[in-house]
């Protein structure tokens, strides 16, 4: 037996049962809030000063969520942009490598042509 303030003497079992019923009642109220229109619920249940505070808190949380979402979107956009830039840089590197190889081939062909022309000219002199 336990003496509970405002409830008289009760057993622990009955106290927990009452507590469980209160929690269930609160859960039911929360479900009603979810199911009902928020404004309607706050108008009927809350005093004006509490309603205004709650509306401010809800607005602040929505704003924070909006900022978080905007930040997440910005981060994703930057990440996508960086991925695209990385791909473009890799492509650029491949193209530069191809150009370097082509330049070496052209230089070698030019040298071969020069040597062949020189040999031809020497042969023509003799």
N, CA and C atoms as an extended XYZ file, in Angstrom:
378
Properties=species:S:1:pos:R:3:atomname:S:1:resname:S:1:resid:I:1 pbc="F F F"
N         0.838       -1.187        0.000 N   UNK     1
C         0.000        0.000        0.000 CA  UNK     1
C         0.882        1.249        0.000 C   UNK     1
N         0.466        2.207       -0.818 N   UNK     2
C         1.205        3.456       -0.960 CA  UNK     2
C         0.214        4.593       -0.844 C   UNK     2
N         0.662        5.657       -0.189 N   UNK     3
C        -0.189        6.831       -0.082 CA  UNK     3
C         0.185        7.779       -1.218 C   UNK     3
N        -0.735        7.965       -2.154 N   UNK     4
C        -0.498        8.822       -3.308 CA  UNK     4
C        -1.163       10.163       -3.073 C   UNK     4
N        -0.477       11.266       -3.378 N   UNK     5
C        -1.057       12.585       -3.172 CA  UNK     5
C        -2.337       12.756       -3.993 C   UNK     5
N        -3.385       13.161       -3.326 N   UNK     6
C        -4.663       13.412       -3.980 CA  UNK     6
C        -5.423       12.149       -4.362 C   UNK     6
N        -4.878       10.957       -4.083 N   UNK     7
C        -5.544        9.717       -4.460 CA  UNK     7
C        -5.801        8.803       -3.267 C   UNK     7
N        -5.305        9.189       -2.146 N   UNK     8
C        -5.498        8.339       -0.973 CA  UNK     8
C        -4.512        7.182       -0.995 C   UNK     8
N        -4.852        6.140       -0.259 N   UNK     9
C        -3.983        4.973       -0.180 CA  UNK     9
C        -4.323        4.006       -1.308 C   UNK     9
N        -3.280        3.546       -2.036 N   UNK    10
C        -3.491        2.640       -3.161 CA  UNK    10
C        -2.393        1.589       -3.159 C   UNK    10
N        -2.640        0.526       -3.846 N   UNK    11
C        -1.586       -0.466       -4.055 CA  UNK    11
C        -0.757        0.009       -5.239 C   UNK    11
N         0.460       -0.505       -5.332 N   UNK    12
C         1.343       -0.165       -6.441 CA  UNK    12
C         0.704       -0.589       -7.765 C   UNK    12
N         0.042       -1.731       -7.749 N   UNK    13
C        -0.593       -2.246       -8.958 CA  UNK    13
C        -1.665       -1.276       -9.458 C   UNK    13
N        -2.483       -0.771       -8.532 N   UNK    14
C        -3.541        0.152       -8.951 CA  UNK    14
C        -2.952        1.491       -9.404 C   UNK    14
N        -1.817        1.922       -8.813 N   UNK    15
C        -1.165        3.154       -9.248 CA  UNK    15
C        -0.658        3.007      -10.675 C   UNK    15
N        -0.013        1.869      -10.957 N   UNK    16
C         0.485        1.642      -12.312 CA  UNK    16
C        -0.656        1.511      -13.303 C   UNK    16
N        -1.757        0.919      -12.843 N   UNK    17
C        -2.915        0.780      -13.718 CA  UNK    17
C        -3.459        2.166      -14.072 C   UNK    17
N        -3.563        3.049      -13.051 N   UNK    18
C        -4.024        4.416      -13.295 CA  UNK    18
C        -3.058        5.156      -14.227 C   UNK    18
N        -1.770        4.956      -13.979 N   UNK    19
C        -0.762        5.606      -14.819 CA  UNK    19
C        -0.886        5.108      -16.261 C   UNK    19
N        -1.058        3.821      -16.414 N   UNK    20
C        -1.199        3.236      -17.751 CA  UNK    20
C        -2.429        3.809      -18.455 C   UNK    20
N        -3.525        3.973      -17.704 N   UNK    21
C        -4.743        4.537      -18.287 CA  UNK    21
C        -4.509        5.992      -18.707 C   UNK    21
N        -3.768        6.738      -17.888 N   UNK    22
C        -3.464        8.128      -18.236 CA  UNK    22
C        -2.616        8.195      -19.503 C   UNK    22
N        -1.636        7.315      -19.595 N   UNK    23
C        -0.783        7.282      -20.784 CA  UNK    23
C        -1.617        6.930      -22.013 C   UNK    23
N        -2.523        5.973      -21.881 N   UNK    24
C        -3.385        5.597      -22.998 CA  UNK    24
C        -4.275        6.777      -23.403 C   UNK    24
N        -4.772        7.502      -22.401 N   UNK    25
C        -5.610        8.667      -22.679 CA  UNK    25
C        -4.803        9.729      -23.443 C   UNK    25
N        -3.565        9.952      -23.002 N   UNK    26
C        -2.699       10.926      -23.679 CA  UNK    26
C        -2.419       10.460      -25.105 C   UNK    26
N        -2.159        9.175      -25.278 N   UNK    27
C        -1.934        8.630      -26.623 CA  UNK    27
C        -3.152        8.860      -27.518 C   UNK    27
N        -4.339        8.676      -26.946 N   UNK    28
C        -5.565        8.895      -27.723 CA  UNK    28
C        -5.694       10.371      -28.120 C   UNK    28
N        -5.352       11.267      -27.193 N   UNK    29
C        -5.388       12.695      -27.511 CA  UNK    29
C        -4.400       13.041      -28.624 C   UNK    29
N        -3.220       12.446      -28.546 N   UNK    30
C        -2.212       12.695      -29.582 CA  UNK    30
C        -2.724       12.217      -30.931 C   UNK    30
N        -3.343       11.051      -30.950 N   UNK    31
C        -3.904       10.543      -32.204 CA  UNK    31
C        -4.976       11.481      -32.743 C   UNK    31
N        -5.774       12.032      -31.833 N   UNK    32
C        -6.798       12.992      -32.269 CA  UNK    32
C        -6.145       14.205      -32.921 C   UNK    32
N        -5.046       14.670      -32.317 N   UNK    33
C        -4.342       15.826      -32.876 CA  UNK    33
C        -3.880       15.509      -34.280 C   UNK    33
N        -3.358       14.318      -34.453 N   UNK    34
C        -2.878       13.933      -35.769 CA  UNK    34
C        -4.034       13.855      -36.757 C   UNK    34
N        -5.147       13.306      -36.296 N   UNK    35
C        -6.289       13.102      -37.180 CA  UNK    35
C        -7.066       14.392      -37.434 C   UNK    35
N        -7.165       15.230      -36.442 N   UNK    36
C        -7.943       16.461      -36.587 CA  UNK    36
C        -7.095       17.568      -37.173 C   UNK    36
N        -7.749       18.578      -37.589 N   UNK    37
C        -7.065       19.764      -38.056 CA  UNK    37
C        -6.371       20.415      -36.864 C   UNK    37
N        -5.081       20.729      -37.012 N   UNK    38
C        -4.296       21.263      -35.910 CA  UNK    38
C        -4.891       22.559      -35.374 C   UNK    38
N        -5.260       23.449      -36.263 N   UNK    39
C        -5.804       24.737      -35.829 CA  UNK    39
C        -7.099       24.557      -35.037 C   UNK    39
N        -7.952       23.669      -35.524 N   UNK    40
C        -9.211       23.413      -34.837 CA  UNK    40
C        -8.955       22.865      -33.437 C   UNK    40
N        -8.017       21.944      -33.344 N   UNK    41
C        -7.692       21.347      -32.046 CA  UNK    41
C        -7.160       22.398      -31.079 C   UNK    41
N        -6.210       23.209      -31.554 N   UNK    42
C        -5.630       24.214      -30.654 CA  UNK    42
C        -6.656       25.258      -30.246 C   UNK    42
N        -7.568       25.590      -31.138 N   UNK    43
C        -8.596       26.580      -30.826 CA  UNK    43
C        -9.540       26.053      -29.737 C   UNK    43
N        -9.908       24.788      -29.851 N   UNK    44
C       -10.861       24.228      -28.892 CA  UNK    44
C       -10.226       23.873      -27.552 C   UNK    44
N        -8.998       23.438      -27.547 N   UNK    45
C        -8.417       22.856      -26.346 CA  UNK    45
C        -7.501       23.811      -25.591 C   UNK    45
N        -6.702       24.557      -26.298 N   UNK    46
C        -5.681       25.365      -25.629 CA  UNK    46
C        -6.151       26.794      -25.383 C   UNK    46
N        -5.726       27.350      -24.247 N   UNK    47
C        -5.977       28.776      -24.022 CA  UNK    47
C        -5.159       29.579      -25.032 C   UNK    47
N        -5.621       30.791      -25.343 N   UNK    48
C        -4.959       31.585      -26.398 CA  UNK    48
C        -3.456       31.751      -26.219 C   UNK    48
N        -2.989       32.006      -24.992 N   UNK    49
C        -1.550       32.227      -24.800 CA  UNK    49
C        -0.733       30.959      -25.086 C   UNK    49
N        -1.282       29.810      -24.703 N   UNK    50
C        -0.591       28.547      -24.978 CA  UNK    50
C        -0.657       28.213      -26.473 C   UNK    50
N        -1.799       28.523      -27.075 N   UNK    51
C        -1.970       28.254      -28.494 CA  UNK    51
C        -0.960       29.065      -29.309 C   UNK    51
N        -0.806       30.359      -28.948 N   UNK    52
C         0.136       31.213      -29.671 CA  UNK    52
C         1.563       30.696      -29.514 C   UNK    52
N         1.919       30.286      -28.302 N   UNK    53
C         3.262       29.758      -28.067 CA  UNK    53
C         3.481       28.479      -28.880 C   UNK    53
N         2.484       27.606      -28.868 N   UNK    54
C         2.577       26.359      -29.615 CA  UNK    54
C         2.668       26.632      -31.120 C   UNK    54
N         1.875       27.569      -31.601 N   UNK    55
C         1.927       27.916      -33.024 CA  UNK    55
C         3.297       28.464      -33.401 C   UNK    55
N         3.890       29.293      -32.506 N   UNK    56
C         5.239       29.809      -32.757 CA  UNK    56
C         6.252       28.671      -32.808 C   UNK    56
N         6.135       27.756      -31.838 N   UNK    57
C         7.061       26.626      -31.801 CA  UNK    57
C         6.915       25.753      -33.049 C   UNK    57
N         5.683       25.510      -33.447 N   UNK    58
C         5.453       24.703      -34.648 CA  UNK    58
C         6.019       25.424      -35.870 C   UNK    58
N         5.784       26.731      -35.959 N   UNK    59
C         6.305       27.511      -37.087 CA  UNK    59
C         7.831       27.480      -37.098 C   UNK    59
N         8.442       27.625      -35.905 N   UNK    60
C         9.902       27.577      -35.809 CA  UNK    60
C        10.432       26.211      -36.238 C   UNK    60
N         9.762       25.156      -35.790 N   UNK    61
C        10.208       23.805      -36.173 CA  UNK    61
C        10.051       23.577      -37.666 C   UNK    61
N         8.942       24.074      -38.226 N   UNK    62
C         8.753       23.935      -39.670 CA  UNK    62
C         9.827       24.709      -40.425 C   UNK    62
N        10.149       25.903      -39.907 N   UNK    63
C        11.185       26.713      -40.541 CA  UNK    63
C        12.539       26.006      -40.453 C   UNK    63
N        12.821       25.429      -39.271 N   UNK    64
C        14.081       24.696      -39.106 CA  UNK    64
C        14.129       23.493      -40.042 C   UNK    64
N        13.012       22.778      -40.144 N   UNK    65
C        12.950       21.634      -41.055 CA  UNK    65
C        13.144       22.103      -42.495 C   UNK    65
N        12.516       23.229      -42.831 N   UNK    66
C        12.689       23.787      -44.172 CA  UNK    66
C        14.142       24.143      -44.442 C   UNK    66
N        14.799       24.736      -43.432 N   UNK    67
C        16.214       25.081      -43.588 CA  UNK    67
C        17.055       23.820      -43.723 C   UNK    67
N        16.735       22.806      -42.913 N   UNK    68
C        17.478       21.546      -43.008 CA  UNK    68
C        17.300       20.934      -44.390 C   UNK    68
N        16.056       20.946      -44.870 N   UNK    69
C        15.792       20.391      -46.202 CA  UNK    69
C        16.503       21.197      -47.277 C   UNK    69
N        16.468       22.533      -47.127 N   UNK    70
C        17.145       23.385      -48.107 CA  UNK    70
C        18.648       23.129      -48.077 C   UNK    70
N        19.201       22.990      -46.865 N   UNK    71
C        20.629       22.703      -46.734 CA  UNK    71
C        20.959       21.353      -47.344 C   UNK    71
N        20.129       20.353      -47.047 N   UNK    72
C        20.350       19.016      -47.609 CA  UNK    72
C        20.272       19.063      -49.132 C   UNK    72
N        19.310       19.820      -49.656 N   UNK    73
C        19.188       19.953      -51.114 CA  UNK    73
C        20.415       20.646      -51.691 C   UNK    73
N        20.870       21.692      -51.004 N   UNK    74
C        22.063       22.409      -51.478 CA  UNK    74
C        23.280       21.492      -51.457 C   UNK    74
N        23.417       20.734      -50.393 N   UNK    75
C        24.547       19.800      -50.288 CA  UNK    75
C        24.473       18.778      -51.423 C   UNK    75
N        23.277       18.262      -51.676 N   UNK    76
C        23.122       17.294      -52.764 CA  UNK    76
C        23.431       17.916      -54.117 C   UNK    76
N        22.999       19.168      -54.315 N   UNK    77
C        23.291       19.855      -55.569 CA  UNK    77
C        24.792       20.045      -55.744 C   UNK    77
N        25.465       20.459      -54.671 N   UNK    78
C        26.916       20.655      -54.729 CA  UNK    78
C        27.607       19.321      -54.996 C   UNK    78
N        27.147       18.282      -54.328 N   UNK    79
C        27.731       16.947      -54.530 CA  UNK    79
C        27.556       16.511      -55.988 C   UNK    79
N        26.347       16.689      -56.532 N   UNK    80
C        26.099       16.330      -57.929 CA  UNK    80
C        26.993       17.139      -58.865 C   UNK    80
N        27.124       18.433      -58.572 N   UNK    81
C        27.969       19.301      -59.386 CA  UNK    81
C        29.429       18.850      -59.320 C   UNK    81
N        29.890       18.509      -58.121 N   UNK    82
C        31.267       18.044      -57.961 CA  UNK    82
C        31.479       16.723      -58.697 C   UNK    82
N        30.507       15.815      -58.635 N   UNK    83
C        30.613       14.550      -59.370 CA  UNK    83
C        30.713       14.811      -60.868 C   UNK    83
N        29.873       15.724      -61.359 N   UNK    84
C        29.894       16.052      -62.785 CA  UNK    84
C        31.232       16.683      -63.168 C   UNK    84
N        31.729       17.594      -62.324 N   UNK    85
C        33.026       18.234      -62.583 CA  UNK    85
C        34.156       17.201      -62.595 C   UNK    85
N        34.094       16.245      -61.672 N   UNK    86
C        35.110       15.194      -61.619 CA  UNK    86
C        35.095       14.385      -62.918 C   UNK    86
N        33.893       14.033      -63.388 N   UNK    87
C        33.769       13.294      -64.644 CA  UNK    87
C        34.327       14.113      -65.812 C   UNK    87
N        33.988       15.407      -65.833 N   UNK    88
C        34.490       16.270      -66.907 CA  UNK    88
C        36.016       16.372      -66.858 C   UNK    88
N        36.583       16.446      -65.653 N   UNK    89
C        38.040       16.514      -65.525 CA  UNK    89
C        38.689       15.220      -66.013 C   UNK    89
N        38.078       14.091      -65.687 N   UNK    90
C        38.616       12.819      -66.163 CA  UNK    90
C        38.571       12.748      -67.692 C   UNK    90
N        37.457       13.180      -68.262 N   UNK    91
C        37.336       13.208      -69.729 CA  UNK    91
C        38.388       14.140      -70.331 C   UNK    91
N        38.571       15.289      -69.697 N   UNK    92
C        39.562       16.256      -70.184 CA  UNK    92
C        40.951       15.639      -70.137 C   UNK    92
N        41.252       14.948      -69.031 N   UNK    93
C        42.560       14.297      -68.908 CA  UNK    93
C        42.770       13.256      -69.997 C   UNK    93
N        41.714       12.489      -70.303 N   UNK    94
C        41.803       11.490      -71.368 CA  UNK    94
C        42.044       12.160      -72.713 C   UNK    94
N        41.340       13.256      -72.987 N   UNK    95
C        41.510       13.974      -74.251 CA  UNK    95
C        42.922       14.559      -74.367 C   UNK    95
N        43.423       15.090      -73.253 N   UNK    96
C        44.792       15.636      -73.272 CA  UNK    96
C        45.788       14.519      -73.545 C   UNK    96
N        45.583       13.363      -72.929 N   UNK    97
C        46.475       12.226      -73.177 CA  UNK    97
C        46.430       11.808      -74.641 C   UNK    97
N        45.241       11.788      -75.233 N   UNK    98
C        45.106       11.454      -76.651 CA  UNK    98
C        45.836       12.481      -77.518 C   UNK    98
N        45.667       13.777      -77.165 N   UNK    99
C        46.353       14.835      -77.923 CA  UNK    99
C        47.878       14.696      -77.812 C   UNK    99
N        48.370       14.375      -76.626 N   UNK   100
C        49.811       14.199      -76.444 CA  UNK   100
C        50.312       13.040      -77.307 C   UNK   100
N        49.575       11.949      -77.318 N   UNK   101
C        49.948       10.783      -78.130 CA  UNK   101
C        49.926       11.144      -79.617 C   UNK   101
N        48.875       11.830      -80.053 N   UNK   102
C        48.794       12.263      -81.454 CA  UNK   102
C        49.938       13.200      -81.804 C   UNK   102
N        50.283       14.094      -80.890 N   UNK   103
C        51.382       15.036      -81.118 CA  UNK   103
C        52.705       14.284      -81.268 C   UNK   103
N        52.934       13.282      -80.415 N   UNK   104
C        54.158       12.480      -80.516 CA  UNK   104
C        54.210       11.741      -81.865 C   UNK   104
N        53.068       11.167      -82.267 N   UNK   105
C        53.014       10.450      -83.538 CA  UNK   105
C        53.297       11.390      -84.712 C   UNK   105
N        52.673       12.574      -84.693 N   UNK   106
C        52.893       13.550      -85.763 CA  UNK   106
C        54.353       14.000      -85.784 C   UNK   106
N        54.915       14.240      -84.598 N   UNK   107
C        56.320       14.654      -84.529 CA  UNK   107
C        57.217       13.551      -85.087 C   UNK   107
N        56.927       12.292      -84.744 N   UNK   108
C        57.726       11.182      -85.253 CA  UNK   108
C        57.587       11.063      -86.773 C   UNK   108
N        56.359       11.193      -87.274 N   UNK   109
C        56.133       11.131      -88.718 CA  UNK   109
C        56.828       12.287      -89.425 C   UNK   109
N        56.798       13.448      -88.806 N   UNK   110
C        57.475       14.615      -89.370 CA  UNK   110
C        58.983       14.376      -89.438 C   UNK   110
N        59.543       13.814      -88.378 N   UNK   111
C        60.974       13.503      -88.347 CA  UNK   111
C        61.316       12.462      -89.418 C   UNK   111
N        60.474       11.435      -89.540 N   UNK   112
C        60.696       10.409      -90.559 CA  UNK   112
C        60.651       11.025      -91.958 C   UNK   112
N        59.673       11.912      -92.190 N   UNK   113
C        59.548       12.569      -93.493 CA  UNK   113
C        60.790       13.417      -93.777 C   UNK   113
N        61.227       14.156      -92.760 N   UNK   114
C        62.412       15.001      -92.913 CA  UNK   114
C        63.635       14.157      -93.265 C   UNK   114
N        63.811       13.033      -92.539 N   UNK   115
C        64.961       12.168      -92.805 CA  UNK   115
C        64.868       11.559      -94.211 C   UNK   115
N        63.647       11.160      -94.606 N   UNK   116
C        63.475       10.581      -95.944 CA  UNK   116
C        63.753       11.636      -97.012 C   UNK   116
N        63.267       12.842      -96.813 N   UNK   117
C        63.494       13.917      -97.759 CA  UNK   117
C        64.974       14.268      -97.836 C   UNK   117
N        65.624       14.297      -96.746 N   UNK   118
C        67.061       14.599      -96.687 CA  UNK   118
C        67.852       13.518      -97.438 C   UNK   118
N        67.465       12.272      -97.183 N   UNK   119
C        68.146       11.175      -97.868 CA  UNK   119
C        67.903       11.264      -99.379 C   UNK   119
N        66.701       11.615      -99.763 N   UNK   120
C        66.367       11.750     -101.186 CA  UNK   120
C        67.195       12.865     -101.817 C   UNK   120
N        67.268       13.996     -101.101 N   UNK   121
C        68.039       15.125     -101.606 CA  UNK   121
C        69.528       14.757     -101.735 C   UNK   121
N        70.067       14.042     -100.815 N   UNK   122
C        71.476       13.612     -100.860 CA  UNK   122
C        71.689       12.681     -102.049 C   UNK   122
N        70.728       11.820     -102.272 N   UNK   123
C        70.811       10.876     -103.376 CA  UNK   123
C        70.753       11.613     -104.711 C   UNK   123
N        69.961       12.679     -104.773 N   UNK   124
C        69.809       13.445     -105.992 CA  UNK   124
C        71.079       14.249     -106.291 C   UNK   124
N        71.813       14.648     -105.287 N   UNK   125
C        73.037       15.411     -105.468 CA  UNK   125
C        74.117       14.506     -106.097 C   UNK   125
N        74.134       13.315     -105.708 N   UNK   126
C        75.169       12.396     -106.204 CA  UNK   126
C        74.813       11.868     -107.496 C   UNK   126
